[in-house]
Amino acid sequence: MAIVGAGLVGLIVAERLTALLPGVQVLVVEATSRLGGLCASQWNEHLGVNVHPRGTHVLATSSRRVWTYIAANTRVIPYRHRVYASYQGELVPLPLGLEAVQAVYGADLDAERARVLVERDAAPYRGKAPLTVEDAALASVGPRLYEAFVHGHVTKQWGVDPAKLSPEVFTSRFGLTYTRDNQYYPDARYQGLPAGGWGSMLHRLADRPGIRLELGRAASAEDPPEYARACVVTSPIDAWFGFDRGALERRSLAVEWRRTPASEAPRAATVTHPDPAVPYYRTHAPGLLPGGGPTVTDSTALVGYERHGPGEYQVDFVLRSPANQQLADTYRARARQLANGGLLFAGRGATFYDDMGTSIAAALTCATTLARRLRTP
Ligand SMILES: Cc1cc2nc3c(=O)[nH]c(=O)nc-3n(C[C@H](O)[C@H](O)[C@H](O)COP(=O)(O)OP(=O)(O)OC[C@H]3O[C@@H](n4cnc5c(N)ncnc54)[C@H](O)[C@@H]3O)c2cc1C
């Protein structure tokens, strides 16, 4: 058995296989020199906590199976995540709710009046299927909320005009309610953070008998890891095939970590900054998360400034455009044909945008399916 990529998905599949198939040997090859992929965490002396250098990672899921698995492998600190947008010096809860409408249309509006005003502004943009983020956003929240909270946010996050991105960029992240419920994931039954950081949990998963790690090895279809019956690939799908049908168009985000005077530090753990005049699109203040170790005692706070472009803690992501979706489907169709030969594609390398809950569920299913198959002679 082999696995390509030692991120969340690769390591959960590896751990599960060794638990489900006693005696199995799993080789995990990882291109970089460290474990954890996007979920890697690092000890930070300043805060005395584990920091996720590629940005805050909160698990929010309604899947009992996912939650039970994680809780069996780390102590979870229950925490319901809140994310805010910085708008004219105020923090407005996301997803958009009554407070966002009040910030733009007037503080004294009640929910009914707020709905009437937004519906009136959005009505001219309805009646046709949305083709872009801009279409979807204008039809859903109207031009004023779009300009205040969506346009700058999306442009700075993706480095592309929202009129060029697929509507799912809006529908998967934004929405509008007329309530004051300021939870970022209001529908997720279970939410929390791992007590020692995701990286510590993933190191423990990798440290099981039967798992062998090979760091610093980039695998591909041309140079696959040795395996007898099955190989799970979690690395980027187009790179696996040597980009032979073309490379998916990607953008980068990077988080730059700085000690910031406490008076200038954000007042919430995760804040987005839709204002085009602000160079970064999101800030992370891990000291404000629960379980964040000792409170910062000096006059500075550690803040991660996330902006479009390259950097030390860079994350590449596939642009959500119709052309990319088509190309991705071509690679995925090709990947499916290889499944009977034991090559399975899983994780962000093939799905691109899954959150941790979905990624963990996929990893558990992948391991169960594979174990069943491998038990059959
Ligand atoms: C900025 C950001 C913030 C996020 N925040 C949250 C959050 O708060 N909550 C949430 O639920 N989800 C969040 N997510 C999603 C979460 O990070 C993913 O669901 C999860 O990390 C996916 O894990 P993975 O193993 O599929 O991918 P990855 O973590 O990308 O792991 C893939 C691994 O494969 C390795 N690799 C790549 N190419 C090769 C190769 N050729 N050979 C060998 N190895 C290779 C990589 O180095 C990496 O270690 C966030 C994602 C991003 C981008």
The ligand as an SDF file (V2000), in Angstrom:
LIG
                    3D

 53 58  0  0  0  0  0  0  0  0999 V2000
   -6.2630   28.9100    3.5810 C   0  0  0  0  0  0  0  0  0  0  0  0
   -7.0940   27.7090    3.9750 C   0  0  0  0  0  0  0  0  0  0  0  0
   -7.7710   27.7110    5.1960 C   0  0  0  0  0  0  0  0  0  0  0  0
   -8.5860   26.6320    5.5470 C   0  0  0  0  0  0  0  0  0  0  0  0
   -9.2620   26.6710    6.7290 N   0  0  0  0  0  0  0  0  0  0  0  0
  -10.1030   25.6500    7.0450 C   0  0  0  0  0  0  0  0  0  0  0  0
  -10.8970   25.6940    8.2470 C   0  0  0  0  0  0  0  0  0  0  0  0
  -10.8340   26.6240    9.0610 O   0  0  0  0  0  0  0  0  0  0  0  0
  -11.7540   24.6440    8.4720 N   0  0  0  0  0  0  0  0  0  0  0  0
  -11.8540   23.5970    7.6110 C   0  0  0  0  0  0  0  0  0  0  0  0
  -12.6470   22.6890    7.8590 O   0  0  0  0  0  0  0  0  0  0  0  0
  -11.0860   23.5170    6.4940 N   0  0  0  0  0  0  0  0  0  0  0  0
  -10.2240   24.5110    6.1850 C   0  0  0  0  0  0  0  0  0  0  0  0
   -9.4570   24.4280    5.0550 N   0  0  0  0  0  0  0  0  0  0  0  0
   -9.4820   23.1780    4.2420 C   0  0  0  0  0  0  0  0  0  0  0  0
   -8.4340   22.1370    4.7610 C   0  0  0  0  0  0  0  0  0  0  0  0
   -7.1670   22.7480    4.7920 O   0  0  0  0  0  0  0  0  0  0  0  0
   -8.4390   20.9130    3.8290 C   0  0  0  0  0  0  0  0  0  0  0  0
   -9.7050   20.2700    3.8900 O   0  0  0  0  0  0  0  0  0  0  0  0
   -7.3900   19.8580    4.1860 C   0  0  0  0  0  0  0  0  0  0  0  0
   -6.1700   20.4110    4.5630 O   0  0  0  0  0  0  0  0  0  0  0  0
   -7.2010   18.9360    2.9890 C   0  0  0  0  0  0  0  0  0  0  0  0
   -6.2010   17.9770    3.2900 O   0  0  0  0  0  0  0  0  0  0  0  0
   -5.4810   17.1660    2.1140 P   0  0  0  0  0  0  0  0  0  0  0  0
   -4.6830   16.1030    2.7540 O   0  0  0  0  0  0  0  0  0  0  0  0
   -6.4990   16.7790    1.1020 O   0  0  0  0  0  0  0  0  0  0  0  0
   -4.5530   18.2440    1.3530 O   0  0  0  0  0  0  0  0  0  0  0  0
   -3.1590   18.9070    1.7430 P   0  0  0  0  0  0  0  0  0  0  0  0
   -3.1800   19.4250    3.1270 O   0  0  0  0  0  0  0  0  0  0  0  0
   -2.8840   19.8850    0.6490 O   0  0  0  0  0  0  0  0  0  0  0  0
   -2.1200   17.7010    1.6730 O   0  0  0  0  0  0  0  0  0  0  0  0
   -1.5600   17.2230    0.4770 C   0  0  0  0  0  0  0  0  0  0  0  0
   -0.1210   16.7970    0.7550 C   0  0  0  0  0  0  0  0  0  0  0  0
    0.4390   16.2640   -0.4440 O   0  0  0  0  0  0  0  0  0  0  0  0
    1.7610   16.7460   -0.5740 C   0  0  0  0  0  0  0  0  0  0  0  0
    2.1500   16.6430   -1.9890 N   0  0  0  0  0  0  0  0  0  0  0  0
    1.8320   17.4940   -3.0030 C   0  0  0  0  0  0  0  0  0  0  0  0
    2.3700   17.0410   -4.1610 N   0  0  0  0  0  0  0  0  0  0  0  0
    3.0170   15.8950   -3.8640 C   0  0  0  0  0  0  0  0  0  0  0  0
    3.7340   14.9550   -4.6410 C   0  0  0  0  0  0  0  0  0  0  0  0
    3.9080   15.1050   -5.9660 N   0  0  0  0  0  0  0  0  0  0  0  0
    4.2740   13.8620   -4.0270 N   0  0  0  0  0  0  0  0  0  0  0  0
    4.1270   13.6860   -2.6810 C   0  0  0  0  0  0  0  0  0  0  0  0
    3.4440   14.5480   -1.8950 N   0  0  0  0  0  0  0  0  0  0  0  0
    2.8840   15.6330   -2.4810 C   0  0  0  0  0  0  0  0  0  0  0  0
    1.6740   18.1600   -0.0420 C   0  0  0  0  0  0  0  0  0  0  0  0
    2.9570   18.6740    0.2940 O   0  0  0  0  0  0  0  0  0  0  0  0
    0.7590   17.9750    1.1610 C   0  0  0  0  0  0  0  0  0  0  0  0
    1.4960   17.6400    2.3280 O   0  0  0  0  0  0  0  0  0  0  0  0
   -8.6750   25.5110    4.6810 C   0  0  0  0  0  0  0  0  0  0  0  0
   -7.9820   25.5190    3.4620 C   0  0  0  0  0  0  0  0  0  0  0  0
   -7.2190   26.6010    3.1010 C   0  0  0  0  0  0  0  0  0  0  0  0
   -6.5450   26.5950    1.7620 C   0  0  0  0  0  0  0  0  0  0  0  0
  1  2  1  0
  2  3  1  0
  2 52  2  0
  3  4  2  0
  4  5  1  0
  4 50  1  0
  5  6  2  0
  6  7  1  0
  6 13  1  0
  7  8  2  0
  7  9  1  0
  9 10  1  0
 10 11  2  0
 10 12  1  0
 12 13  2  0
 13 14  1  0
 14 15  1  0
 14 50  1  0
 15 16  1  0
 16 17  1  0
 16 18  1  0
 18 19  1  0
 18 20  1  0
 20 21  1  0
 20 22  1  0
 22 23  1  0
 23 24  1  0
 24 25  2  0
 24 26  1  0
 24 27  1  0
 27 28  1  0
 28 29  2  0
 28 30  1  0
 28 31  1  0
 31 32  1  0
 32 33  1  0
 33 34  1  0
 33 48  1  0
 34 35  1  0
 35 36  1  0
 35 46  1  0
 36 37  1  0
 36 45  1  0
 37 38  2  0
 38 39  1  0
 39 40  1  0
 39 45  2  0
 40 41  1  0
 40 42  2  0
 42 43  1  0
 43 44  2  0
 44 45  1  0
 46 47  1  0
 46 48  1  0
 48 49  1  0
 50 51  2  0
 51 52  1  0
 52 53  1  0
M  END
$$$$
